[in-house]
Amino acid sequence: MKQYVIIGNGVAAAGCIEGIRSVDAAGSITVISAEKHPVYCRPLISYYLENKTDLKRMNYRSESFYSDNNVTVLYGRAVSEMHADTKKIVLDNGESSDYDALCVCTGSSPFVPPMQGLDTVENKFSFMTIDDTLALEKAITPESRVLIIGAGLIGLKCAEGLHNRVKSITVCDLAPRVLSSILDDKCAAMMQKHLEANGISFILGTSAKEFSGSHAMMQNGAEVDFDVLVLAVGVRANTALVKNAGGNVNRGIAVDEACRTSLQDVYAAGDCTEYHDISSDSVKIMALMPNAYMQGHTAGVNMAGGTAAFDNAIPMNSIGFFGLHCHTAGSQPEGCEMYEEADESHIKRLFVKDDRLTGFMLLGHMHRTGIYTALIRNRTPLSSVDFARLKIEPQLAAMGSAYRDKVLKGAV
Amino acid sequence: MKRIYVKEEWCLGCHLCEYNCAFANSGMTDMVKALRGKTIYPRIQVEQDENGVTYAVSCRHCNDPICVKSCIAGALSKKDGVIEIDHSKCVGCLTCVLVCPYGAVVEDGSGVAQKCELCMKNACGAPACVKGCPNGAIVYEERGEAE
């Protein structure tokens, strides 16, 4: 009987469990979970603040998930050492465990750049976990003035979650625009305007220079008084275990399409990894929940002796704020052409290079977008479809009758 | 496993499947009261190609469903061949709309996702689009395909 060990208990780990069990019903699976919670939907922490979900509904799987899959979870434990040569891990309590196949799903941690006087701020929080969220919730009152450092996905989702529960929210970012990792200037401007219309204030293009208690001074001279500080500058992949064990690590743990690391019988999945983005033909960190699941599942199948590949990864995000939604996927390689439609309430930008759709940004109108995503993911030659029609509206009608027959007259 | 299949040569392009879908999922007993004067958000979409051929597109209940794998709320699952959405868990992130290659998961008009569940959860009990198609252009049958 094989012994599987999974370090981490997020969505990548859940994918890994389901991947293993799709091949091997008998092997033992041990999950080492630093957080004392069963696997939950991390991006839902902002919806929790908004009262759109609760702790029970945030569980990613049913209450019987671990027992149904015959998984032992060690809660509140971390792994302190990994020995790939002897196939052994050592826990923080000194106990050790052998494995036949190991999956590292250690995720990422908030990155806090050095900022002067940060230690003088009493109420400061990260926004990554349920525990962060519960602590933040405890600290806020309807009179709280909140300063969020970081106008990325995490910072802005936090702003939305807190919106009806505090007096004011100011978001600051070094980038000159909101959501700078996924939106370009024009799309970001529309989103920023919408956020501002909903009462969120911004200080962009500058960073915090100094904190003093409940006072922040920015590099550009702006000053903000606040009661609660949220640090959402960015995250760093948790790579130390693999690095210390001699595995290949850059910004993330390097994995191939089978989700193998450079170490024998050690796999990795989720936000701790870097992997190939087919839309830009480059290796990058794509810390996205869908990809984490798919990597975990792929790793699990391979760990159990099956064959699986996650060979069509792309960055993609579906995110909305106060009713304005955006869908983004792929990339905008140098020299790409852009097709654009835009009015006051929506923007569609499609990026095309070498007869392929490489990426898109859509704001405001999200109907059947997955047809575009599939064009990127499948590297479909645009000369083989009616792209003039697709540009206007995603539809199977433009994909040719052979494709349509395959999809609608058969099983896919 | 029984699946929905489309016979486009029989499709009239009448869009009745869209209305039957919206009615079946309205929870109401009177079609006129359910739909009159309302924008409908059906879980099935009639398309027309460049030659005027029409056909309906709804969830394929894929063998390897990327919507289920991508759901950030754990709201989508596949049970007994049917991809279901747990509306108590869906928060409306619309990641499923972003990833469904067939455009079969759609927003429901209130900001959350909806999709064909083969009318297993409504009073119809069997696909309303199939029952109501006047020309047999949508069928629900067992063809013995791999799952």
Contacts between the chains, C-beta under 8 A, distances in Angstrom:
chain1	res1	chain2	res2	distance
A	15	B	69	7.5
A	41	B	72	5.7
A	41	B	73	5.2
A	41	B	74	5.7
A	43	B	72	4.9
A	43	B	93	7.2
A	44	B	72	7.1
A	44	B	73	6.1
A	44	B	91	6.1
A	47	B	91	4.6
A	52	B	91	5.5
A	53	B	73	7.5
A	53	B	89	7.4
A	53	B	91	5.9
A	57	B	88	6.2
A	57	B	89	5.3
A	58	B	73	8.0
A	59	B	74	6.8
A	60	B	74	4.1
A	61	B	74	6.1
A	289	B	70	7.5
A	289	B	72	4.7
A	289	B	95	7.8
A	290	B	66	7.8
A	290	B	69	6.3
A	290	B	70	3.5
A	290	B	72	7.3
A	290	B	95	6.3
A	290	B	99	6.6
A	293	B	69	5.0
A	293	B	70	7.0
A	294	B	69	5.5
A	294	B	70	7.9
A	297	B	69	6.9
A	316	B	98	6.0
A	316	B	99	7.2
A	317	B	98	7.9
A	318	B	93	5.5
A	318	B	94	4.8
A	318	B	95	4.3
A	318	B	97	7.0
A	318	B	98	4.3
A	319	B	93	7.0
A	320	B	92	7.5
A	320	B	93	7.4
A	320	B	94	7.2
A	320	B	111	7.9
A	323	B	111	7.0
A	325	B	94	6.1
A	327	B	94	7.3
A	327	B	97	7.4
A	327	B	98	4.9
A	329	B	98	6.9
A	366	B	94	5.6
A	366	B	97	5.6
A	366	B	98	7.6
A	366	B	107	6.4
A	367	B	97	7.7
A	367	B	103	7.5
A	367	B	106	6.7
A	367	B	107	7.3
A	368	B	45	7.6
A	368	B	97	7.2
A	368	B	100	7.7
A	368	B	103	2.8
A	368	B	106	6.9
A	369	B	97	5.7
A	369	B	98	5.2
A	369	B	103	7.7
A	370	B	96	7.9
A	370	B	97	6.3
A	370	B	98	5.9
A	370	B	99	5.1
A	370	B	100	3.8
A	370	B	101	5.5
A	370	B	102	7.2
A	370	B	103	5.8
A	370	B	105	7.2
A	371	B	101	6.6
A	371	B	102	7.1
A	371	B	103	4.7
A	373	B	98	5.8
A	373	B	99	5.8
A	373	B	101	7.2
A	374	B	101	3.6
A	377	B	101	7.7
A	378	B	101	7.9
A	386	B	50	6.7
A	389	B	50	7.5
A	394	B	103	5.7
A	395	B	47	5.4
A	395	B	103	7.1
A	396	B	47	6.0
A	396	B	57	5.8
A	396	B	102	6.4
A	396	B	103	7.0
A	397	B	47	4.5
A	397	B	48	6.2
A	397	B	49	4.2
A	397	B	50	7.3
A	398	B	49	7.9
A	401	B	49	7.1
A	401	B	53	7.7
A	404	B	8	7.8
A	404	B	49	7.7
A	404	B	55	7.3
A	407	B	60	6.4
A	407	B	102	5.9
A	408	B	5	7.0
A	408	B	6	4.3
A	408	B	8	7.4
A	408	B	55	6.3
A	408	B	57	6.7
A	408	B	60	7.7
A	409	B	5	5.8
A	409	B	6	6.5
A	409	B	7	8.0
A	410	B	5	7.9
A	410	B	145	6.6
A	411	B	3	6.4
A	411	B	60	7.5
A	411	B	63	6.3
A	411	B	143	7.8
A	411	B	145	3.8
A	411	B	146	6.5
A	411	B	147	7.3
A	412	B	60	5.1
A	412	B	62	5.4
A	412	B	63	7.0
A	412	B	102	7.9
